[in-house]
């Protein structure tokens, strides 16, 4: 997981440039061009969230990765996922 943060090096400038292009196109370019640029910005934003979200739950994310690396069977993998889901629901519900 720690190595995937490198993706933000490319994604954040891409989001910035999409936003700048969108601002320039609104009112000047044809609607399909603006929509395609907006779609690109949306996709880059989803990727930024997807890469950044595990860092908000860093301890839980690292725990499931460690658990899954040590799991030798499908049952062990299922137990890791169940434990992670339980821990994450406790964290998000404030318990």
One Martini backbone bead per residue (centre of mass of N, CA, C, O) as a GRO file, in nm:
protein
   95
    1UNK     BB    1   0.055   0.062  -0.022
    2UNK     BB    2   0.277   0.288   0.003
    3UNK     BB    3   0.338   0.290  -0.319
    4UNK     BB    4   0.055   0.413  -0.431
    5UNK     BB    5   0.109   0.722  -0.378
    6UNK     BB    6   0.248   0.782  -0.652
    7UNK     BB    7  -0.015   0.828  -0.813
    8UNK     BB    8  -0.058   1.124  -0.709
    9UNK     BB    9   0.159   1.257  -0.886
   10UNK     BB   10  -0.039   1.229  -1.141
   11UNK     BB   11  -0.337   1.292  -1.046
   12UNK     BB   12  -0.329   1.584  -0.941
   13UNK     BB   13  -0.241   1.727  -1.204
   14UNK     BB   14  -0.471   1.614  -1.374
   15UNK     BB   15  -0.696   1.752  -1.218
   16UNK     BB   16  -0.599   2.039  -1.262
   17UNK     BB   17  -0.609   2.034  -1.578
   18UNK     BB   18  -0.904   1.962  -1.605
   19UNK     BB   19  -1.011   2.210  -1.456
   20UNK     BB   20  -0.887   2.422  -1.644
   21UNK     BB   21  -1.019   2.321  -1.905
   22UNK     BB   22  -1.309   2.351  -1.810
   23UNK     BB   23  -1.302   2.656  -1.757
   24UNK     BB   24  -1.234   2.728  -2.059
   25UNK     BB   25  -1.484   2.575  -2.203
   26UNK     BB   26  -1.694   2.721  -2.070
   27UNK     BB   27  -1.882   2.888  -2.323
   28UNK     BB   28  -1.691   2.790  -2.588
   29UNK     BB   29  -1.755   2.505  -2.615
   30UNK     BB   30  -1.884   2.230  -2.689
   31UNK     BB   31  -2.066   2.012  -2.510
   32UNK     BB   32  -1.909   1.743  -2.563
   33UNK     BB   33  -1.637   1.852  -2.469
   34UNK     BB   34  -1.717   1.924  -2.181
   35UNK     BB   35  -1.816   1.640  -2.099
   36UNK     BB   36  -1.546   1.490  -2.141
   37UNK     BB   37  -1.387   1.658  -1.939
   38UNK     BB   38  -1.569   1.597  -1.695
   39UNK     BB   39  -1.523   1.293  -1.703
   40UNK     BB   40  -1.221   1.303  -1.654
   41UNK     BB   41  -1.241   1.443  -1.378
   42UNK     BB   42  -1.409   1.225  -1.243
   43UNK     BB   43  -1.211   0.987  -1.278
   44UNK     BB   44  -0.973   1.115  -1.131
   45UNK     BB   45  -1.123   1.156  -0.863
   46UNK     BB   46  -1.177   0.859  -0.808
   47UNK     BB   47  -0.879   0.777  -0.797
   48UNK     BB   48  -0.794   0.959  -0.565
   49UNK     BB   49  -0.984   0.833  -0.360
   50UNK     BB   50  -0.888   0.536  -0.395
   51UNK     BB   51  -0.593   0.603  -0.299
   52UNK     BB   52  -0.654   0.782  -0.030
   53UNK     BB   53  -0.851   0.624   0.164
   54UNK     BB   54  -0.654   0.418   0.307
   55UNK     BB   55  -0.506   0.658   0.467
   56UNK     BB   56  -0.745   0.707   0.669
   57UNK     BB   57  -0.714   0.371   0.723
   58UNK     BB   58  -0.423   0.261   0.783
   59UNK     BB   59  -0.434   0.044   1.005
   60UNK     BB   60  -0.653  -0.132   0.869
   61UNK     BB   61  -0.512  -0.172   0.594
   62UNK     BB   62  -0.254  -0.308   0.705
   63UNK     BB   63  -0.391  -0.540   0.855
   64UNK     BB   64  -0.519  -0.679   0.605
   65UNK     BB   65  -0.260  -0.722   0.449
   66UNK     BB   66  -0.117  -0.896   0.658
   67UNK     BB   67  -0.335  -1.112   0.677
   68UNK     BB   68  -0.341  -1.194   0.371
   69UNK     BB   69  -0.039  -1.280   0.354
   70UNK     BB   70  -0.087  -1.517   0.584
   71UNK     BB   71  -0.294  -1.653   0.412
   72UNK     BB   72  -0.358  -2.002   0.301
   73UNK     BB   73  -0.671  -1.977   0.290
   74UNK     BB   74  -0.994  -1.903   0.227
   75UNK     BB   75  -1.080  -1.888   0.524
   76UNK     BB   76  -0.863  -1.687   0.614
   77UNK     BB   77  -0.951  -1.463   0.421
   78UNK     BB   78  -1.240  -1.437   0.533
   79UNK     BB   79  -1.153  -1.362   0.821
   80UNK     BB   80  -1.008  -1.102   0.747
   81UNK     BB   81  -1.252  -0.959   0.621
   82UNK     BB   82  -1.435  -0.973   0.868
   83UNK     BB   83  -1.251  -0.821   1.063
   84UNK     BB   84  -1.232  -0.562   0.894
   85UNK     BB   85  -1.531  -0.493   0.885
   86UNK     BB   86  -1.569  -0.473   1.190
   87UNK     BB   87  -1.357  -0.254   1.247
   88UNK     BB   88  -1.473  -0.040   1.050
   89UNK     BB   89  -1.755  -0.018   1.179
   90UNK     BB   90  -1.654   0.077   1.453
   91UNK     BB   91  -1.511   0.332   1.352
   92UNK     BB   92  -1.762   0.468   1.202
   93UNK     BB   93  -1.951   0.441   1.480
   94UNK     BB   94  -1.770   0.503   1.747
   95UNK     BB   95  -1.667   0.223   1.923
   0.00000   0.00000   0.00000
